[in-house]
Amino acid sequence: FPVAFAPGSPVWDMGKPSGKMLPPGCAGQIGEEVGMSIVRTAVVLVGALLLSLPVLAADALRTGDIALVITGFKNGKGMARIQVMDSEQAYTNESKALCLIRSRIIDGKVQLTLKGLPYGRYAVAVFHDENGNGVLDKKLMGVPKEAYGTSNNARGRFGPPDYHRISFDLNAPEVVQEIAVQ
């Protein structure tokens, strides 16, 4: 029977109709007794692996939700543009963002939940795109004309805050980020 392991792991095919194949690294012909011993060992190992998969998967693939509560919008014109990032590279290059969201603003706020994200480090940046042009409009010296905010409500002195100031850990079933745009 064919036995498949995780991607990148070797695949051992034990007991093909045309003969038996040994795991990589073993050489030579095998007799029926040795072959059956290898098959029994493989069956036991595969059984143990299958029984341990839920435990391994639970640790390796733990997921949670990020609830965003974004407030401070002065009106409901345009849209809120939200950038969710899982790396510092995504902070400086929007095309590498985990996701980009446009949302209606209702009663001066936006509430949404990102579900099933793998545990890890994330960051969120948002701005009020009042004129709908998809760009954070700026004044002469680069100061934003439109309200904006980031996770942890971090603000920069002369420019945007550093990624490490806006990033946070998703390490629980739900993490809430309250962001006030200004």
ZILINGI-V411166 format. One record per pair of residues at least 24 apart in sequence whose ideal C-beta (glycine too) atoms are under 10 Angstrom apart, sorted by the first residue. I is the first residue (numbers start at 1). J is the second residue. Records with the same first field share a line. If there is no record, write none. Layout:
# ZILINGI-V411166
I->J, J
This chain:
# ZILINGI-V411166
1->39, 42, 43, 46
3->42, 43, 45, 46, 49, 50
4->46
5->46, 49
6->49, 53, 56
12->38, 42, 45, 46
14->38, 39, 41, 42, 43, 46
15->39, 42
59->119
60->118, 119
61->118, 119
62->118, 119, 120, 170, 171, 172, 173
63->115, 116, 117, 118, 119, 120, 170, 173
64->114, 115, 116, 117, 118, 119, 120, 169, 170, 171, 172, 173, 174, 175
65->113, 114, 115, 116, 117, 170, 172, 173, 174, 175, 176
66->112, 113, 114, 115, 117, 122, 124, 151, 168, 170, 174, 175, 176, 177
67->111, 112, 113, 114, 115, 174, 175, 176, 177, 178
68->101, 103, 109, 110, 111, 112, 113, 114, 124, 126, 151, 175, 176, 177, 178, 179
69->109, 110, 111, 112, 113, 176, 177, 178, 179, 180
70->103, 105, 108, 109, 110, 111, 112, 124, 126, 128, 149, 177, 178, 179, 180, 181
71->105, 107, 108, 109, 110, 111, 149, 178, 179, 180, 181
72->108, 109, 126, 128, 147, 148, 149, 153, 179, 180, 181, 182
73->105, 106, 107, 108, 109, 110, 126, 128, 130, 147, 149, 180, 181
74->105, 108, 128, 130, 147, 181, 182
75->105, 108, 128, 130, 147
76->104, 105, 106, 107, 108, 128, 130
77->105, 128, 129, 130, 131, 132
78->102, 104, 105, 127, 128, 129, 130, 131, 132, 133, 134, 146
79->103, 104, 105, 110, 127, 128, 129, 130, 132, 134
80->104, 105, 109, 110, 112, 126, 127, 128, 129, 147, 149, 179, 181
81->125, 126, 127, 128, 129, 132, 134, 135, 136, 146, 148
82->110, 112, 114, 124, 125, 126, 127, 149, 179
83->123, 124, 125, 126, 127, 150
84->114, 117, 122, 123, 124, 125, 126, 151, 177
85->121, 122, 123, 124, 125, 151, 163, 166, 167
86->117, 118, 120, 121, 122, 123, 167, 170
87->120, 121, 122, 123, 163, 167
88->121, 123, 162, 163, 164, 167
89->163
90->122, 123, 125, 163
91->123, 125, 150, 160, 161, 162, 163, 164, 166, 167
92->160, 163
94->125
97->123, 125
98->122, 123, 124
100->134
101->126
102->129, 132, 134
105->129, 130, 181
108->181
109->179, 180, 181
110->179, 181
113->174, 176
114->170, 175, 177
115->174
117->170, 175
118->170
119->169, 170, 171, 172, 173, 175
120->167, 169, 170, 171
121->163, 164, 167, 168, 169, 170, 171
122->151, 166, 167, 168, 169, 170, 175, 177
123->150, 151, 152, 154, 161, 163, 164, 165, 166, 167, 168, 177
124->149, 150, 151, 152, 166, 167, 168, 177, 179
125->149, 150, 151, 154, 160, 161, 163, 166, 179
126->150, 151, 179, 181
127->181
128->181, 182
136->160
144->182
146->181
147->180, 181, 182
148->179, 181, 182
149->178, 179, 180, 181, 182
150->177, 179, 181
151->175, 177, 178, 179
152->177, 178, 179
153->177, 178, 179, 180, 181, 182
154->179
155->182
